[in-house]
Amino acid sequence: MRVITFEEPGNVRVSLESPADLVPGSVRVKTLYSGVSAGTELTAYRGTNPYLTRKWDTERRLFVEGQTHSYPLSGWGYQEVGEVVEAAPDVADPPIGSLVWGIWGHRAEAVVPADKLVGHVLPPGADPVTGVFARVGAIALNAVHAADVHLGDQVAVFGQGVIGLLATRLAVLSGARVVATDAIPDRLELARRFGAAETFDVASGSVAEFMRKRVDGADTVIELSGSHLGLHEAIRSVRKGGRVVAAGFYQGDGIGLRLGEEFHHNQVQLVSSQIGGVASWLAHRWDVERLQRTFMELVHRGEIDAADLITHVMPVDRAAEAFDLLDKHQSEVLQLVFQFEESQ
């Protein structure tokens, strides 16, 4: 069966692997769609992911000398949707024929523990492709929760990629007045459709100056550009005692991040949000599973038009072309989805 493999930085091929054996407590899922995370997966494609040069010590929660992953990397993928085509004798849920969302990588099929898919069944009539947004939607919701948004808060969302646009929509649903920022006009237009009260083109000037003139600074900024310069401008954009949620995946040294300036003088709160866990003050009530299910419920109720974010659906056989497009023309792609059904 087909699986997408990063052979080395910049080199992608669709290889073949043997199907896994069905074991007790598992189901076999035939993949229909697999969503690409342009941020995280490009770090693997480009060779900049920290796991390639550092080892993550799970017990001490520290990066140490060594490697966590090495090439070739097979089956990377952020969110998949498929049909349950076989179940072990001891499995009744999810039933055969169900369309489910989960994480099993860019591969034509997978054997998945059934308990990982309970509650992940798409409702009748749902567009299957929307299932690829469960993980990125949870990332956006996690960031909004970390922002501790209150009714009437002035919130700026930096970066209107897929996760930024979803964060914009979720912050609006949470009662915030949102200013969306980006350098791509089409994304700013989409942010307005997702409920942003105002948009700001970062190529036109300083977001911080704009926010201070409009509302005397934001209460909170959710930073999703993944740029250290963007993070510095986010810090500049909040009022005294305001909060910045750093939810982007920052690479390399923090060039341009000057913590002796507004961060120091305005006593800015800097909070990290990452999908490995929820905000500490919510951990007794929320977990990642609840984030994902909550987001998908919003999609199925029609409160979030996730399918509007899909710009490219490509057969898996064109994986090399797809990652080259993302690498060299990222501004032209919002959400890219691989389609497996016609490629098997």
Secondary structure, DSSP 8 states (H G I E B T S, - for coil): -EEEEEEETTEEEEEE-------TTEEEEEEEEEE--HHHHHHHHHT--GGGTEEEETTTTEEEES-S--SSEE---SEEEEEEEEE-TT--SS-TT-EEEE---SBSEEEEEGGGTTT-B--TT--GGGGGGHHHHHHHHHHHHHHT--TT-EEEEE--SHHHHHHHHHHHHTT-EEEEEES-HHHHHHHHHTT-SEEEEGGGS-HHHHHHHHHSSEEEEEE-S--HHHHHHHHHHEEEEEEEEE-S---SS-TT--TTSHHHHTT-EEEE--TTS--GGGTTT--HHHHHHHHHHHHHTTSS-GGGGEEEEEEGGGHHHHHHHHHH-GGG-SEEEEE-GGG-
